[in-house]
């Protein structure tokens, strides 16, 4: 208990890796009570969203009910609501429906959103992939274009089966590989009357190497694997505009498409702009090494919502392992404060960086010197790190490991178009807009 014998109230915004990690650690202490607020009633396993989007997994495989995580912990109260404003001086947050929550400690772990970098049309026409809802929308679009092209094969000439992925980092590389595998191993069997061989996956990045944060060997490995399975990799190329029926590239060319996946970067979620706190790169909140905010006692900022300094004073990357570890560390510091003890600086245990490129390929960079692994060894490392990030029963973790190995040997994807309205396309929309632009005013 706290020195005064009173229970302290901790308000946590966000049920992702960081917020959930913090809440689970605090839940074991009777010195605090916790209010966890998230706009969803589930926690999403973000590293697997691309597999939900490509119909390999179902929603239940990548989302877990938040309340289920806290069974047996009566000191945790989960509220499903969207926090729109924060007052760090009073450690109070306000939700969209007008309710306020004030705590002795405030933990902001509201996550991230797509950063479109001002690219015209990207926000309106591209598909980001940073939430379960994003993944469901993208899955609906992917399945819908195949269904519609199967009914009307002239749509293939309009780019119905062209898929453009923007961004050559881990997310973009994984999505491109999964799309190519989906086309090669599933769609050719499911759509026997459709010329699936005309389907194309394009991976666009303005840099000159895929997986830029990885060692040079991984750049070549990823490019080789993707090209082997049919992905057309275009490096040193920027997307200038995303239109309803095509993308325009910096070299003046265009690709007709109705499915543009945006994996071009992250920025802090909208709450950051309404928090009254100093923001830095990516609109994220600047924090001290102990995860608190200068000048605001009792306020902690975590995960993708924060620029967390490393030992060499560089911001740590937006990784699930960084978020989860920062959440646990913040909880330790909060309990230390409650007990009248000093906070300690966050030390990130770097487990490496990794990406799964396809059913039979993965790449990892492990250790301080970033030793490169690929193939089955990298895949095993991927499984181990992601199993550690999972929150749930032993059976759920074992099921994840079983699934991972079965995925490696190619399971049958889940081909259910359960959101047909979201995936539906107005194939005449772009033409109508173009005609309206060139027609003289009445």
N, C-alpha and C positions, 0 to 999 in steps of 0.2 A: 504494500500500500504506500501512498505518498506520505511524506513526513507529517502532514496535517491530518492524515487519516481519511481524507476525502477522495472520492473517485473522480479522476479527471476525464473530461470529455474530449475525444479526438474526432474531428470531422474529416473524412477522407473523400475527395472528389475523384472518381474514376475507379473502375473495377478491372482494369487491365493487369498486366504483369506487375507493375509497380504498386498500384493501389491495393491489389489483392494480396501481394506479398507482405505489404505493411500491415494490413488488417489481420491476416492470419497469424502473424507474429504477435501483434498486440492482443489478439483474442485470447491468448493463453494466460494473460495477466489479469488479476482482479483489481489492479490499480487504475484501470481505465475502462471506460465504456466507449464504444465506437459507433458512429453513424457513417455508413458507407453509401455514397450517392452515385448512381450511374444512370444514364439515359436508357440503358437496357437492363433487363433483369438477369442477364447472363454475362459471363466473362468469355471472351473469344480467344482462341488460340491462333494468334495472327500468323505464325509461320506456315500454317496449313491453309490459309484462305485461298491461295492459288489453286489448291486441289479441290476445294469446294467449287471454285469458279469453272474448273475444267471437268466437273461432274465425276471426279474420282471418289469424293467423299460427300456425305450428306451433312446437313446443318448440325445435327446432333453430335457429329464427330468433331466439330471445331468450336462448339459452344457448350458451356456448362452453367447451369443455374447458380446464380450467386448465393441464394439462400441455402442451397444444398451444401455449399462449401463451409457454412458456419453452423451446421447442426451440432448441438451440444455446446454451443457458445452463446448463452443468453445475453452476454454483454455486447453483442453486435446487432445493430439494427440496420437492415438494408432498405434503402429507399430508391424506387425507380422514378427518376426525375432528371431533367436536364438543367444543370447549373449554368446560368448565363452571366452572372456577375459575382465578383469576390471583393471583399473589403479586407485587405490584409491587416489594417490597423486594429480592427475589432475581431479579426479571425471569423468573419461571417460570410456565408455564401447565400445567394438568392437564386431560386429556380425559376423556370419559365412560367410556372403557375403561381408565382408570387410568394412562395413560402421561403422562410429564412432559417438557416441553421448556424448556430454560433458555438464555437468550441474553445477550450483552453489551448488546444493545438489545432492547426489547420494544415492538412496535407493536400496539395494540389498535384494530381497525377492524371490529368484529363486527356493525355495522349496527343495524337497527331492527326493531320489531315493532308491531303495532296497539296503539293506546291506546284502550281501551273506556270509560275514565273511569267505571268502576263501573256502567255501564248494565246493569240486570238482563237476563240472557239473551243479551246480545250476544256474549259469548265462545263460548257454546254453539251459537247459532243463526245468527249472521251469518257472512259470507264476507269476510275481510280480503283485501287484494291487495298483498302485499309480498314475495312469493316465487314462483318457478316453480310450486311445489307448490300455493300458494294459487290461482294462475291456472288450473291444471289442474282443481282441485276446482270452481272457479266455472264453468268452461266445461262440465264434466260436468253440473252442476246446470242450467245454462241450456238445454243441448240436451235433457236428460232431461225437463224440464217440458213442452217442446214435443212430444216424442215421446209422453209419457203423456197429454197433453191431446188429441193427435191420435187416440189410441185410445179415450179416454173424455172427450168434450167437456163433460160435467157438471163436470169438474174446473176448468174456466174460472171457474165460479161460486165456487169455493173459493179463487180467487186464483192459480191455476196460472200465469197469464200476466201477473201483476203483479210488477214488478221495482222494488225500493226501494233507492235509493242514498243513503247517509247521509254527508253532508259535501259542501260546495260549493266546495272548493278545486280545484286542478288535477286531482288524481286522480279525485275524484268527478264533476267536470264532464266529463272525458274519458270515463269509464266510461258515464255517462248518455248522452252523445252517441253513443258506439259501440253501445250497446244499442239505441237508437232507430234508428240506421242499419241495424243488423242486422235488426231487425223490419221496417222499411220496404222494404228493398232485397233481402233474402234470404228471410226466413221467409214472406213473402207468395207467393213463387214456389215454395218448397220444400213448403209445407203447404197445398195447394190445397183440401183438405177441411176445414180448420180455420179457424174465424173469427178469423184473426190480427188483424183490426181491433179486437178486444177487448183486445189486449195493451196494457199501460200501463207506462210508466216514470215513476217518481216520484223527484225529487231533493229531499232534505230537508236544511235547514241552519238552525242556531239563529241565525245572523247575518241581516243585512238586505241582503246583496249577495253574489252569486257572485264567486269569484276575488278575495277581499277584498284580497290583496296587490297586485293590479293597479290601474292607474288607473281612475277612475270610468267612462270610456268603455268599457272592457273589461267592466265589470260589466253594462252595458246590452246590449252586443253579445252576450255569452255567453247572457244570459237570452233575448234575442230569437231567437238561433239555435236554442237548445234548445226553446223553445216552438214555433217554426216546424216542427220535426221531430217534435213530439208529446210532448215531455217535460213533465210537470206539475211545475213548480217551486214548492216550499213553503218560503218563507223566514220567519225569525222563529219557527221551530218546532223543538222538540227531540224526540228519540226517548226516551221514558220507559222502554220495555221492548221487547225483541225476543223474541217468542214463536215456537214452532215453526210456527204457521200465520198469524201476523199481527205487525204492529208497532203499538204504542200510542204516540200522539203527545201532546204537552204540552197540546193544546187539548181533550183527552178523546176525540178521534176515533181510529179505527184503520183500517189498510189490510190486508186479507187478502193474504198473500203467502207464498211458499215460498223466495224468493230475496232476501235482504237483503245488499247489498254495503256493507261498512264501510270508508269512506274518511274517517273522522272525526278522525284524528290519529295521530301517531307517538310512540313512546317507545323508549328504548334497549333493545336485546336483553337477555335475562336475565343474560348474563355481567356486565353492569354492577353488578348487586346482589352479585355474588360476586367483585368485583375489589379490594375494600379501598380504593377510591378515592372521593373526594368527588364526590357527584352533585348536579346542579342541576335545572333545568327539564326535564321529560320524562324524568327519571331518567338523563340523559346526564352523562358525566364532564366536570368542569370542567377546562379546559386553559389554559395560558398562551399569549400571542400567538405563541410559537415552536413551539406544538403539543406541548410537553412538560407534565408534571404536576409541580406544585410539591412539592418534597420527595422526589421519586423520580427520581434521575438515570437517564438512558437509557430512560425510559418515554415513549412518544408515544401519543396517542389522537387518532383521526381520524374524519372523515365524520360519518354520522348517530349515531355512538356518542359524539360529543363536543359540548359547547357551545363552539364556536370563536368567540372575540371578534373583532369587526370593528374597523375603524379608529376608529369612534365608540363602541366598547366594548359594542355590542349583539351578541348571538349571531347568527352567520350562519345562514341558512335551511338546511333539510335538502334540498339539491339535489344532483343527480349531478355538476354542475360544481364545486361546493364540495368534494365528497368527492374527486373525481379530482385537483383542484389541490392539496388538502391532502396527498394521498398523495405526489405528486411533490415537494412542498416538504419534507415530513418526510424523504424520502430524501436530499435535498440537505443537510439539517441533520445527518443521521446521517453522511454522508460527510465533512462538515465536521468533526464531532467526531472521527472516525477519523483525520483528517489533522491534528488538533490546532488546528483553527480555530474561530472563534466561530459559534454559531448565529445565524440571522436570523429576524425576525418574519414570519409568514405574511401575504402581501398577496394578497387574492382579486381576480382579474380578472373583474369582473361582466359576463357576456355577456347578461344579461337573464333574464326569466322568461317562460314561454310555455306554452300549452296547445292541443292539437288537439281541437276540439269535435266534429267530424264529418268525413265524407268531403270536404266542400267548405268547411270553415270552420276557422280557427285564429285565435288571438289571441296577441300578444306585447307585452311592455313592455321596451324596450331602452334602454341608456344610463343615465347617472347620474340623469337627470331622468325616466326611465321613459316615454319616448315610446311611445304606443300604436300598434300596427300590427294590422291584421286582414285576413282573406282570404288571397289568394295570397302577398302579401309576408310575412305572419306565418308562413305555411306554409313558405316558403323559409328563413326564419330558424330555424324549428323543425328543418328538415332539417340545416342547417349546424351548429347547436350539437350535435345528437345524433350527427352523423357524427364530430365531433371527440371525442366521448366513447367512440366505439367503439374496441375493441382487437382487432387482427387484421390480416389481409393486406389489401393494397390492393383485391384482388378482392372481399373481403367488404364493405368499405366501399362500393365501387362498387355492389355488389348491393343494399346497404341504400338507397342513394340511388335506384336504379332502382325498388326496391319502393315507396319513399315516394311517388314520383310516380305509380306505378300505383295505389297506394291512393287517392291524391287523385282519381283518375278511376274509382274503384270496381272493385276486383278481386273475384273469386269467393271467398268465405270457405271455410275448411276445415271441413266439416260432418261430422266424425268423432267419434262418441261412443265413445271407446276406454277409458273408465273408467266403464262403466255402473253398477257396484256403488256407486261413490262418489256418483253422481248420483241413485240410487234414493230414492224418498220413501215413507214410511209415511203415507198420507193419513188414516189413522184415529188416528194417534198423539195429536194434540192433543185430539181428542174423548175418547179414553180417559183422558187425564190430567185433563181437566175433570170427567169422570164420577167419577173416583176422588176428586177433591177435594170433590165435593158429596154423595157417597154416605156414609151413616153407617157407622162402623166395625163390622165383623162381631163 
